[in-house]
């Protein structure tokens, strides 16, 4: 994909050019009647280039080359009595090269290399006890190492471990009543010990209704990328810089939902939620965005935040091969320290999707989109004192994507497929508050051997 520019009056590009390719393989081997070995490997290369400029007239050529290697291997074993043991060992390598070259000068040039490695071991044992209790016990261990020119000392590492247990207890089958208590303990060499219990309830009064209630505590450690690295999203035209002072995020969350399926081809759901979060890890605008440079963000902790609202979804199949889906969410958010809504979060958001695929024809067409309401942003007030901010509201916007694919050959495992589509058909976006990639056409071919 070429670079794009939403403000041609400047030399800077809004979004970077992108050259990306990947290769992957997944294999399964049935070692015995009760043992399956599963392995996976993937390599991804992404090369991004763009131009930055500032108000003083300096122009920078920017290039970011990233390589990612993912591997995993492990057996799934079925034991006597229906118990199951799943284990997996995985390793990943992330290498990032970032070069910034100032034209006609070398004062602010940058050439940085970052290497991040993960090693992880997972195991889970599941067994049905007394025909009523589906008990799961699991253990995870992870080692992470980061080497970067941006780090003091050049490298950093941490060890993480987690132990979890859950009991899915079927209290009654007619009507269905299931209670699922559980607990997890996370141990982080940098952040300490954090227990997070939870409980969920499912009640099916009849075949048309499913009612759910859940409550749980949450814990999320900031990733090294959020703590330490700078990265760019070429499709959205923004850059994010890490914050080494981030604290872990903890939360209390509650959900209540109802699902209703009165007929075979109609399904509806409504979910009410509330999340009380301490040290919410949130992206925040750095200074005032201008068309001359990509919009830049960093991660910050919001001391106390609240998100609450309602979500509604509906799925309908009025005709054979035609599927309609729609959703609406109302999300109220608040930074309790400032009393303001969280930056960049819309109160109203809707999505829709139409899919059509007549049986036996190998043809599939889809239309999907979203409608997003106003979003608040807080930028320095040019008429105020240092530290004063003013609120800027981004206008509502709509996105629309189209895709068409045709399968050649009717065998499920061996076929050829042609596809074409257009993203952002309505060409939504602007250089400052909504740096979306402009209308983009694409096409290709895939094959399964």
C-alpha positions in Angstrom: 0.0 0.0 0.0 1.2 3.5 -0.8 1.6 6.2 1.7 -1.4 8.6 1.9 -1.7 12.3 2.7 -4.9 13.9 3.9 -3.3 17.4 3.8 -1.5 17.9 0.4 -0.4 21.4 1.4 2.5 19.9 3.5 5.3 17.6 2.6 4.5 15.2 5.4 2.4 12.1 4.9 -0.5 11.2 7.1 -0.1 7.5 6.8 2.9 5.4 5.9 3.5 3.2 2.9 3.2 -0.5 3.8 5.0 -3.6 2.4 3.9 -6.8 4.2 4.1 -10.5 3.7 3.8 -13.6 5.9 4.1 -17.4 5.7 2.6 -19.8 8.2 2.0 -23.5 8.7 -0.1 -25.5 11.1 0.1 -29.2 11.5 -1.7 -31.9 13.5 -0.5 -35.5 14.1 -2.6 -38.2 15.7 0.0 -40.1 17.7 -2.6 -42.5 19.2 -6.3 -42.8 19.7 -6.1 -40.5 22.6 -3.2 -38.2 21.8 -3.0 -35.4 19.1 0.2 -33.4 18.6 -0.3 -29.8 17.4 2.3 -27.5 16.0 2.3 -24.0 14.4 4.9 -21.7 13.0 4.5 -18.2 11.4 6.8 -15.5 10.1 5.6 -11.9 9.4 7.6 -9.0 7.8 6.2 -5.5 7.8 8.1 -2.5 6.2 6.6 1.0 6.7 7.9 4.3 5.3 6.7 7.9 5.7 7.6 11.5 5.9 7.4 13.7 9.0 7.8 17.5 9.3 7.4 20.2 12.0 6.6 23.9 12.2 10.3 24.9 12.1 10.6 23.4 8.6 12.6 20.2 9.4 11.7 17.2 7.3 12.3 13.6 8.3 12.3 10.4 6.2 11.0 7.6 8.5 11.3 3.8 8.1 10.2 1.1 10.4 10.9 -2.6 9.6 9.5 -5.2 11.9 9.8 -9.0 11.8 7.8 -11.4 13.9 8.4 -15.2 14.4 5.8 -17.3 16.2 6.1 -21.0 17.1 4.2 -23.4 19.3 4.0 -27.1 19.9 2.1 -29.4 22.4 -0.1 -32.5 22.8 -3.7 -32.8 23.6 -4.3 -36.0 25.6 -7.6 -37.6 26.5 -7.4 -39.7 29.7 -9.5 -42.4 31.1 -12.9 -41.3 32.3 -13.2 -38.4 29.8 -10.5 -36.1 31.4 -8.4 -34.0 29.1 -4.8 -32.6 29.5 -3.7 -29.8 27.1 -0.1 -28.6 27.2 1.7 -26.2 24.9 5.2 -24.7 24.6 5.6 -21.5 22.6 8.3 -19.1 21.6 8.1 -15.8 19.8 10.6 -13.3 18.5 9.9 -9.7 17.6 12.6 -7.5 15.9 12.0 -3.8 15.2 14.3 -1.5 13.3 13.4 2.2 13.4 15.3 4.8 11.3 14.6 8.6 11.3 16.7 10.6 8.8 16.5 14.4 8.9 17.0 15.9 5.4 20.0 18.2 5.1 21.1 17.5 8.7 22.2 14.7 11.0 21.4 16.3 14.4 18.2 14.5 15.1 18.8 11.3 13.2 17.8 8.0 14.9 18.7 4.4 14.2 17.3 2.1 16.8 16.9 -1.7 17.0 14.6 -3.5 19.4 14.5 -7.3 20.0 11.7 -8.8 22.2 11.6 -12.5 23.0 8.8 -14.5 24.7 9.0 -18.1 26.1 5.8 -19.6 27.4 4.6 -22.9 28.9 0.9 -23.6 29.4 -0.9 -26.6 30.9 -4.6 -27.2 31.6 -6.4 -30.3 33.1 -10.1 -30.7 32.7 -12.3 -33.4 34.2 -16.0 -34.0 34.8 -16.6 -34.9 38.5 -19.8 -36.5 39.7 -21.5 -35.7 36.4 -22.2 -32.2 37.6 -18.9 -30.4 38.0 -16.6 -29.7 35.0 -13.4 -28.7 36.9 -10.5 -27.0 35.1 -7.1 -26.3 36.6 -4.4 -24.5 34.7 -0.9 -23.1 35.0 1.0 -20.6 32.8 4.6 -19.5 33.0 6.2 -16.9 30.8 9.6 -15.3 30.4 10.0 -12.0 28.5 13.2 -10.2 27.5 13.6 -6.9 25.7 16.8 -5.4 24.2 16.5 -1.9 22.8 18.6 1.1 22.1 15.9 3.1 23.8 16.4 1.4 27.2 18.7 2.5 29.9 21.2 -0.3 30.2 20.1 -1.8 26.9 17.9 -4.6 28.1 15.1 -5.6 30.5 13.3 -8.8 31.4 10.5 -10.1 33.6 9.0 -13.4 34.7 5.2 -14.0 34.9 3.2 -16.9 36.2 -0.5 -17.6 36.7 -2.5 -20.3 38.4 -6.3 -20.6 37.7 -9.1 -22.9 38.7 -12.8 -23.0 37.6 -15.7 -25.2 38.5 -18.6 -25.2 36.0 -21.4 -26.7 38.2 -24.6 -27.8 36.5 -27.1 -27.3 39.3 -30.1 -28.3 37.1 -30.6 -29.5 33.6 -34.4 -28.8 33.3 -34.4 -25.8 33.4 -30.7 -25.3 32.8 -28.9 -23.7 35.7 -25.1 -23.4 35.7 -22.9 -21.7 38.2 -19.2 -21.2 37.4 -17.0 -19.8 40.2 -13.3 -19.4 39.5 -10.1 -17.7 40.6 -6.8 -16.7 39.1 -3.6 -15.6 40.8 -1.0 -13.7 38.7 2.6 -13.3 39.8 4.8 -10.7 38.1 8.5 -10.3 38.9 8.1 -6.5 38.4 4.5 -6.0 39.8 4.0 -8.5 42.5 1.0 -10.9 43.3 -2.6 -10.1 42.1 -5.5 -12.5 42.9 -8.7 -12.1 40.7 -11.8 -14.1 41.6 -14.9 -14.3 39.5 -18.3 -16.0 39.4 -20.8 -16.5 36.6 -24.4 -17.7 36.4 -26.4 -19.1 33.5 -30.2 -19.7 33.6 -32.2 -21.0 30.6 -35.9 -20.8 31.6 -36.9 -22.4 28.3 -35.4 -23.1 24.9 -35.9 -19.5 23.7 -34.2 -17.7 26.5 -30.7 -17.6 28.0 -30.0 -15.3 31.0 -26.5 -14.6 32.3 -25.0 -12.8 35.3 -21.3 -12.4 36.0 -19.0 -10.5 38.4 -15.2 -10.6 38.4 -12.0 -8.8 39.3 -9.4 -8.1 36.6 -5.7 -7.5 36.4 -3.7 -6.4 33.4 0.1 -5.8 33.5 1.3 -3.2 31.0 3.1 -4.8 28.1 6.7 -3.9 27.4 5.5 -2.1 24.2 3.3 0.1 26.3 6.1 0.7 28.8 9.0 1.3 26.5 8.5 1.3 22.8 7.5 3.6 20.0 5.4 2.0 17.2 3.2 3.2 14.3 -0.1 2.0 12.8 0.1 2.7 9.1 -3.6 2.1 8.4 -4.7 4.7 11.0 -1.8 7.2 10.5 -0.7 7.6 14.1 2.3 6.8 16.3 2.3 5.7 20.0 5.2 6.2 22.4 5.7 4.0 25.5 5.5 5.2 29.1 7.9 3.5 31.5 6.0 4.8 34.6 2.8 2.9 33.8 1.2 0.9 36.7 -0.9 -2.3 36.4 -4.6 -2.0 35.7 -7.1 -3.5 38.1 -10.9 -3.6 37.8 -14.2 -4.8 39.2 -16.7 -5.7 36.4 -20.3 -6.8 36.3 -22.5 -8.0 33.4 -26.1 -8.9 33.0 -27.4 -10.2 29.7 -30.4 -11.8 28.0 -30.5 -13.8 24.8 -33.7 -14.5 22.9 -34.2 -16.8 19.9 -38.0 -17.0 19.3 -37.5 -18.6 15.8 -34.8 -20.5 14.1 -33.5 -17.6 12.0 -33.7 -14.8 14.6 -31.4 -14.1 17.6 -31.3 -11.1 19.8 -29.3 -10.1 22.9 -29.0 -7.2 25.3 -26.1 -6.8 27.7 -25.8 -4.3 30.6 -22.3 -3.7 31.9 -20.3 -1.7 34.4 -16.5 -1.6 34.9 -14.8 0.2 37.8 -11.2 0.5 36.9 -8.1 1.7 38.9 -5.0 2.8 37.0 -6.8 2.4 33.6 -4.1 2.2 30.9 -5.3 4.6 28.3 -3.9 6.4 25.3 -3.6 10.2 25.5 -2.8 12.8 22.9 0.7 14.3 23.2 0.2 18.0 22.5 -1.9 19.3 19.8 -2.1 17.3 16.6 -1.3 19.2 13.4 -1.4 18.1 9.7 2.4 18.4 9.5 3.1 15.4 11.7 1.3 12.1 12.4 -1.0 12.2 15.4 1.0 11.0 18.4 -0.2 9.4 21.6 1.3 7.9 24.7 0.0 5.6 27.4 -1.1 7.0 30.8 -2.8 5.7 33.9 -6.2 7.2 34.8 -6.3 6.9 38.6 -10.0 5.9 38.7 -12.2 5.4 35.7 -15.7 4.2 35.0 -17.3 2.7 31.9 -20.9 1.6 31.9 -23.6 1.1 29.3 -25.7 -1.2 27.3 -25.1 -3.3 24.2 -27.8 -4.7 21.9 -27.2 -7.2 19.0 -29.5 -8.9 16.5 -28.9 -11.6 13.9 -31.4 -12.4 11.2 -31.6 -14.8 8.2 -34.6 -13.8 6.2 -33.7 -15.9 3.1 -31.5 -18.8 2.5 -27.9 -17.6 2.1 -28.7 -14.1 3.4 -27.4 -13.1 6.8 -28.1 -9.7 8.5 -26.3 -8.5 11.7 -26.5 -5.3 13.6 -25.4 -3.9 17.0 -25.7 -0.7 19.0 -23.7 0.3 22.1 -24.1 3.2 24.4 -21.0 3.6 26.5 -20.8 6.2 29.3 -17.2 6.8 30.5 -15.7 9.0 33.1 -12.3 10.0 34.4 -13.3 10.4 38.1 -10.4 12.7 38.8 -11.4 15.3 36.2 -15.1 14.4 35.8 -14.6 14.3 32.0 -15.4 11.6 29.6 -12.4 9.5 28.5 -10.7 10.9 25.5 -11.5 9.5 22.1 -14.5 7.3 23.3 -17.8 7.8 21.6 -21.0 7.6 23.6 -22.9 6.0 20.7 -21.6 3.4 18.2 -23.4 1.1 15.8 -22.2 -1.6 13.4 -23.9 -3.6 10.7 -23.1 -6.4 8.3 -24.8 -8.0 5.4 -23.6 -11.3 4.0 -24.9 -13.2 1.0 -23.7 -16.6 -0.2 -26.1 -18.8 -2.2 -25.6 -22.5 -1.3 -23.5 -24.5 -3.8 -22.5 -21.4 -5.9 -19.1 -20.7 -4.2 -20.1 -17.0 -4.2 -19.9 -14.8 -1.1 -20.6 -11.1 -0.9 -20.4 -8.9 2.2 -21.1 -5.3 3.2 -20.0 -4.1 6.6 -19.9 -0.7 8.3 -20.0 1.3 11.4 -21.6 4.6 12.6 -19.7 6.3 15.4 -20.9 9.4 17.3 -19.0 12.4 18.5 -15.7 11.8 20.4 -14.1 14.3 22.9 -10.4 15.2 22.7 -8.5 17.5 25.1 -5.8 19.7 23.6 -3.8 22.7 25.0 -5.8 25.9 25.1 -4.0 28.5 23.0 -5.6 31.4 24.9 -5.1 29.9 28.4 -2.2 29.5 30.7 0.3 26.6 30.7 -1.5 23.4 31.4 -4.9 24.7 30.4 -6.9 22.5 28.0 -9.9 22.9 25.8 -12.3 20.3 24.6 -12.5 19.5 20.8 -15.3 17.2 19.6 -14.6 15.1 16.6 -17.7 14.9 14.3 -19.6 11.6 13.9 -18.5 9.4 11.0 -19.5 6.4 9.0 -17.3 3.7 7.5 -18.4 1.2 4.8 -16.4 -1.8 3.4 -17.4 -4.1 0.5 -15.9 -7.5 -0.3 -16.7 -10.2 -3.0 -15.2 -13.6 -3.4 -15.7 -16.6 -5.7 -14.6 -20.1 -5.0 -13.4 -22.2 -7.9 -13.8 -26.0 -7.2 -16.2 -27.6 -4.9 -14.0 -29.7 -2.7 -13.9 -28.3 0.8 -10.2 -29.0 1.4 -8.8 -28.2 -2.1 -9.9 -25.1 -3.9 -9.0 -21.8 -5.4 -10.6 -18.5 -4.4 -10.6 -15.1 -6.1 -11.5 -12.0 -4.1 -11.8 -8.2 -4.5 -13.1 -5.4 -2.4 -13.0 -1.8 -1.3 -12.3 -0.4 2.2 -13.6 3.0 3.4 -15.9 3.4 0.5 -17.2 6.7 1.8 -13.7 8.1 2.1 -14.1 9.0 5.8 -11.3 10.6 7.7 -9.3 13.8 8.3 -5.6 14.6 9.1 -6.0 15.5 12.8 -8.8 13.6 14.6 -9.6 10.7 12.3 -6.6 9.7 10.2 -8.2 6.8 8.4 -6.7 5.3 5.3 -8.6 6.8 2.3 -10.7 4.7 0.0 -8.7 1.6 -0.9 -9.3 -1.1 -3.6 -7.7 -4.5 -3.4 -7.9 -8.0 -4.9 -6.2 -11.3 -4.7 -6.2 -15.0 -4.9 -5.9 -17.7 -2.2 -5.6 -21.5 -2.6 -5.8 -24.5 -0.3 -3.9 -27.7 -1.2 
